[in-house]
Amino acid sequence: MFASGVLTPIFFGFCFLADNPGPLIFPLIVFLVGLAITLYARLFLETAAPINYGPPQVGFVPTTEFNALPQGVNEGFAADGNQQIRTSELAQPNSVTENTTRLLDS
């Protein structure tokens, strides 16, 4: 069936050369043969994977053991008075209209 998907664009180009849809019959036949083989294998061959309609069988056994990270340690901020935060020294963001105003001056 995959081969028919690959062959379809090739034979679609042959349709333009022949100026009729006749060449598309070949990918259609390849698709139908692939579908027939798949259905035959699904219905009659024992090597096909069985269809399981029941609930999924999960091999999970719950345990009381948890694999988690150890509890974090909060060391905090050591403010001994030597370092002071000076918020007045932070850079002020530029104005949105600053560049436009400069253009008007020129």
Contacts in CASP RR format, 6 or more apart in sequence:
PFRMAT RR
TARGET T0000
AUTHOR 0000-0000-0000
METHOD contacts of the structure
MODEL  1
MFASGVLTPIFFGFCFLADNPGPLIFPLIVFLVGLAITLYARLFLETAAP
INYGPPQVGFVPTTEFNALPQGVNEGFAADGNQQIRTSELAQPNSVTENT
TRLLDS
1 30 0 8 1.000
1 31 0 8 1.000
1 34 0 8 1.000
1 35 0 8 1.000
1 38 0 8 1.000
3 30 0 8 1.000
4 27 0 8 1.000
4 28 0 8 1.000
4 30 0 8 1.000
4 31 0 8 1.000
4 34 0 8 1.000
5 27 0 8 1.000
5 31 0 8 1.000
7 26 0 8 1.000
7 27 0 8 1.000
7 30 0 8 1.000
8 24 0 8 1.000
8 27 0 8 1.000
11 23 0 8 1.000
11 24 0 8 1.000
11 26 0 8 1.000
11 27 0 8 1.000
12 23 0 8 1.000
12 24 0 8 1.000
13 23 0 8 1.000
14 23 0 8 1.000
15 21 0 8 1.000
15 22 0 8 1.000
15 23 0 8 1.000
15 24 0 8 1.000
41 47 0 8 1.000
41 48 0 8 1.000
42 48 0 8 1.000
END
